Amino acid sequence: MANEYQLNNCPNDGISSVKFSPSTSQFLLASSWDSSVRLYDVTENSQRFKYKHKSPVLDCCFSDSVHVWSGGLDGCVLMYDLNSGRETMVGRHNNSIRCMEYCADTNVVVTGSWDQTIKLWDPRAQNNIGSYSQPGKVFTMSVCGDHIIVGTCGKCVVVWDLRNMGYVEQRRESSLKYQTRCVRSFPNKQGYVLSSIEGRVAVEYLDPSAEAQKKKYAFKCHRIKENGVEHIYSVHAIAFHHRYSTFATGGADGFVNMWDGFNKKRLCQFHRFPAAVSSLAFSHDGSILAVASSPLYSAELTPSDAGEDAIFIRHVTDAETRPKSSSNLT
C-alpha cells in the first residue's frame, strides 16, 4: 500500500507501546519486551536511537522533544537524553511499571505500577515528587488536561487532579463487565473511552450530573463470526485523532477500527494486520497513525497465525478519520 509501510529494525519481541513526539510527526518512540526503547525517524524509515533496560519495557513517553522516559518489569524509571545520549535512573516502584504518561499542563511524568501506586516525577529536577495509593494494580492511564484517569484491576477507574493530589476527585467502576484493558481521554477533556478484554468499548463522561451520565454508552467490537461461532477479542489499544476527536481501536483480532464517538458511528476498518494490535498512536497533527502488531498480544490466535513483531506507519485520510453524519454504530 502506498499510504502504509513497515518500519525497519522493529523490536524482536512484543511491542508494548508506540508514542509520537509531541512536536513533530517525524519521530516515534517504541518500547518492547526485548528490553529496548527505540526512537524511529518515520520519514526516513530509520532507527535513530536505542537504549536498553535490564528487563522488558512496558511503556514509554516523551517529556519534551529531546527527553524520553520508560519503565517496565524491573520497576525502574529511566530517562534518556536524545541530545547527549545520557541515560539516568530517576527512581523506581516496588513492582513492575505498567504505564507512563506525561502531563504538559502540570509538567509532570506519571507512572502507574502493579505495586498499586502512581508516582509523579519532576522532569527538570529528575526526582520523585509524590506517591499515591490506588485501589489495585494499575493497568492503564490517560492524561486529561491537568487530570489523570487511572484504570486498575477490579474494574476501578480513578480520576485525580494533578494540581491537588490530596484527595481522589472521582472514583468509579467501569461500565464494562470484564477487565479494563485501555483508557484514553477525549481531546475536549469531557470524558474518556475505555476498552476491555471482552471485545467492548465504553464512552464515558466525567461530569457526574445525571444529564451528562445519560450520554454514556458501550458497544461491541473486535469480534469475528466464523461458522456460526462468534470469536471475541481483547481491545488492547485506543488512540484519539486530536483534530477530529475520532478514535481508533486495535484488537487481538489484528484489526484497527476508526470510530466517531459523538455520532456513534464506525468510520472504517483497516485491513487485518499480521498479528494482534498491541498499541496505537496518532501524530500530533493527525496525519499519521502508528500501528504496533505483536504476536505476544495474540493469545487468541494460534502461533502459526500470529505473524511477526512489526510497526506500521499509515498516512491516514480525512475519509478515514473525519466525522460523518449521525448514525448508529455498525
C-alpha positions in Angstrom: 0.0 0.0 0.0 1.4 3.4 -1.0 0.0 5.1 2.1 1.3 2.5 4.5 4.7 0.9 5.2 6.5 -1.2 7.8 9.3 0.3 9.8 12.8 -1.2 9.5 14.6 -2.6 12.6 11.5 -3.4 14.6 11.8 -5.0 18.0 12.0 -8.7 18.0 9.7 -9.3 20.9 6.3 -7.9 22.0 5.9 -4.2 21.2 4.3 -2.7 24.3 3.9 0.9 23.3 4.3 3.4 20.5 4.2 7.2 21.0 4.9 10.1 18.7 7.0 13.1 19.6 4.7 15.9 21.0 6.2 18.4 18.5 6.6 16.5 15.2 5.2 13.6 13.3 8.8 12.7 12.3 9.8 10.8 15.4 8.2 7.8 17.0 9.1 6.1 20.3 8.6 2.4 20.8 9.1 0.1 23.9 9.4 -3.6 23.8 9.5 -6.9 25.7 13.0 -7.3 24.2 14.1 -4.7 26.9 14.7 -2.0 24.4 13.4 1.6 23.8 13.8 2.8 20.2 13.4 6.1 18.5 12.4 6.0 14.8 12.6 8.6 12.1 9.4 7.6 10.3 10.2 10.0 7.4 13.5 8.3 6.7 12.3 4.9 7.9 15.3 4.5 10.1 16.2 3.8 13.8 17.8 6.9 15.3 18.4 5.8 18.9 18.1 2.6 21.0 18.8 2.0 24.7 18.1 -1.0 26.9 16.6 -1.8 30.3 17.6 -4.9 32.2 14.1 -6.4 31.7 11.1 -6.0 29.4 9.8 -2.4 28.9 6.1 -1.9 29.2 5.7 1.8 28.4 7.5 5.0 27.4 6.7 8.6 26.8 8.3 12.0 25.8 8.5 14.7 28.4 9.7 17.1 25.6 11.2 16.7 22.2 14.6 15.5 23.5 13.8 13.7 26.7 12.2 10.2 26.8 11.1 8.2 29.8 10.5 4.5 30.1 9.6 1.8 32.7 8.9 -1.9 32.8 9.1 -5.2 34.7 12.1 -4.2 36.8 10.2 -1.2 38.3 13.0 1.2 37.3 12.2 4.7 35.8 14.7 5.6 33.2 15.1 9.0 31.4 17.2 9.2 28.2 18.5 12.5 26.8 18.4 12.2 23.0 20.9 15.0 22.5 23.6 13.8 24.8 22.9 10.0 24.8 22.9 10.1 28.6 20.7 7.7 30.5 19.5 8.4 34.0 17.9 6.1 36.5 15.4 8.5 38.1 13.8 6.2 40.6 11.7 3.1 41.0 8.5 1.4 42.0 8.2 -1.7 44.3 6.8 -3.7 41.4 6.6 -3.5 37.6 5.7 -0.2 35.9 2.8 -0.9 33.6 2.1 2.6 32.2 3.6 6.0 31.9 2.2 9.4 30.8 3.5 13.0 30.5 1.2 15.8 31.6 2.1 19.0 29.7 -0.3 21.2 31.8 1.5 20.4 35.0 4.9 19.4 33.6 5.0 16.0 35.4 5.6 12.4 34.3 3.2 10.0 35.9 4.0 6.3 36.3 1.5 3.6 37.2 2.6 0.3 38.7 1.4 -3.1 39.8 2.5 -2.0 43.3 -0.9 -0.3 43.4 0.5 3.2 43.3 1.0 6.1 40.8 4.1 8.2 41.2 4.8 11.8 40.0 8.2 12.8 38.7 9.6 16.3 38.0 11.3 16.2 34.6 13.6 19.2 35.4 14.8 18.0 38.8 14.6 14.4 37.7 13.2 13.2 41.1 10.0 11.8 42.6 7.5 14.4 43.9 4.8 12.1 45.2 3.4 8.5 45.5 -0.3 7.9 45.7 -2.1 4.6 46.5 -4.6 3.2 44.0 -7.5 0.7 44.5 -5.4 -2.1 42.9 -2.8 -2.8 40.3 -2.6 -0.1 37.7 -3.3 -1.4 34.2 -3.8 1.8 32.2 -3.7 5.6 32.5 -4.6 8.7 30.4 -3.8 12.4 30.9 -6.9 14.6 30.6 -5.8 18.2 30.7 -4.5 18.7 34.2 -6.1 15.4 35.4 -5.1 11.8 35.2 -7.5 8.9 34.6 -6.3 5.6 36.1 -7.7 2.2 35.3 -6.9 -0.6 37.8 -7.7 -4.2 38.4 -11.2 -4.8 39.8 -12.6 -2.6 37.1 -11.9 0.6 39.1 -11.5 3.9 37.4 -10.0 6.8 39.5 -9.7 10.4 38.4 -7.0 12.6 40.0 -6.4 16.3 39.8 -2.7 16.6 39.3 -2.7 20.1 40.7 -4.1 18.8 44.0 -3.3 15.2 44.8 -4.6 15.4 48.4 -7.7 13.5 47.5 -9.3 11.4 44.8 -11.6 13.6 42.6 -13.7 10.7 41.3 -13.8 7.0 42.0 -15.9 5.0 39.5 -16.5 1.4 38.4 -16.1 0.5 34.7 -19.4 0.0 33.0 -18.0 -3.0 31.2 -18.3 -6.4 32.7 -14.7 -7.6 32.2 -11.2 -6.4 33.0 -10.1 -3.0 31.7 -7.5 -3.0 29.0 -7.0 0.6 27.9 -8.4 4.1 28.7 -7.9 7.2 26.7 -9.4 10.7 27.3 -11.2 12.7 24.7 -9.2 15.7 23.4 -12.0 18.0 24.6 -11.4 16.7 28.2 -15.1 15.9 28.7 -14.7 12.2 29.0 -12.9 9.1 28.1 -13.1 5.8 26.1 -12.4 2.6 27.9 -11.9 -0.9 26.5 -12.0 -4.4 27.9 -10.6 -7.9 27.3 -14.1 -8.9 26.1 -14.4 -7.0 22.8 -16.3 -4.0 24.1 -15.7 -0.3 24.4 -17.4 2.3 26.7 -17.7 6.0 26.1 -17.9 7.7 29.5 -18.3 11.4 30.6 -16.6 13.0 33.6 -19.4 15.3 34.5 -21.2 13.4 37.3 -24.6 15.1 36.6 -27.5 12.9 35.6 -27.8 14.7 32.3 -24.2 14.1 31.3 -24.3 10.5 32.5 -27.3 9.8 30.3 -25.0 10.2 27.3 -22.6 7.4 28.2 -22.9 4.1 26.2 -21.0 1.0 25.3 -20.7 -1.1 22.2 -19.3 -4.4 20.9 -16.3 -4.5 18.6 -13.4 -6.7 17.5 -15.5 -9.8 17.2 -15.3 -12.3 14.3 -18.1 -14.8 13.3 -16.8 -18.0 11.8 -19.0 -21.0 11.1 -21.8 -19.6 13.3 -19.4 -19.1 16.2 -18.5 -15.6 17.5 -14.9 -15.2 18.5 -14.3 -12.3 20.9 -11.0 -10.5 21.1 -9.4 -8.2 23.6 -9.3 -4.5 22.7 -5.7 -3.7 23.5 -5.3 -0.1 22.2 -7.1 3.2 21.8 -5.8 6.4 20.1 -7.5 9.7 19.5 -7.2 11.9 16.5 -6.7 15.2 18.2 -8.1 17.3 15.3 -11.4 15.5 14.8 -11.8 13.7 18.2 -12.5 10.5 16.4 -10.6 7.4 17.8 -9.0 4.2 16.6 -9.2 0.9 18.4 -6.8 -2.0 18.0 -7.6 -5.6 18.9 -6.2 -9.0 19.4 -8.0 -9.9 16.1 -5.4 -7.8 14.2 -7.9 -5.2 13.1 -7.9 -1.4 13.6 -11.3 0.3 13.5 -12.0 4.1 13.4 -14.9 5.4 15.4 -16.9 8.7 15.7 -17.8 8.5 19.3 -20.1 11.5 19.3 -22.2 10.3 16.4 -21.9 6.6 17.4 -20.6 5.5 14.1 -17.8 3.3 12.8 -16.0 5.3 10.1 -13.9 2.5 8.6 -11.9 -0.7 9.3 -8.4 -1.1 8.0 -7.0 -4.3 6.6 -6.1 -7.1 9.0 -2.6 -6.7 10.4 -0.2 -9.8 10.7 -0.8 -10.1 14.5 -2.7 -8.6 17.4 -2.6 -4.8 17.5 -0.8 -4.0 20.8 -0.5 -0.2 20.6 -1.7 2.7 18.5 -0.6 6.3 18.3 -1.6 9.3 16.1 0.9 12.0 15.4 0.1 15.4 16.9 -1.3 16.7 13.6 -3.3 13.6 13.0 -1.7 12.9 9.6 -0.1 9.5 10.6 -1.3 6.5 12.6 1.4 4.2 14.0 0.2 0.6 14.5 2.2 -1.9 16.6 1.4 -5.5 15.6 2.7 -8.2 18.0 2.2 -11.9 18.4 2.8 -11.7 22.2 -0.7 -10.0 22.4 -2.3 -12.6 20.2 -3.3 -15.1 22.9 -6.5 -15.9 20.9 -4.5 -16.8 17.7 -2.5 -19.9 17.1 1.3 -19.5 16.8 1.2 -20.2 13.0 -1.3 -17.3 12.5 0.5 -14.9 14.8 2.9 -13.2 12.4 6.0 -11.2 13.5 6.5 -8.1 15.6 6.1 -5.0 13.4 5.3 -1.3 13.4 3.3 0.1 10.5 3.2 3.7 9.6 -0.1 4.7 7.9 -0.8 8.1 6.3 -4.5 8.5 7.1 -7.0 10.4 5.1 -9.9 12.6 6.0 -12.3 10.0 4.7 -10.9 7.6 7.3 -10.8 9.9 10.3 -13.2 12.8 9.9 -16.7 12.6 11.5 -19.7 12.0 9.2 -23.4 12.4 9.7 -25.1 11.0 12.9 -25.9 7.3 12.8 -25.9 4.2 14.9 -22.7 2.2 15.5 -22.2 -0.6 13.0 
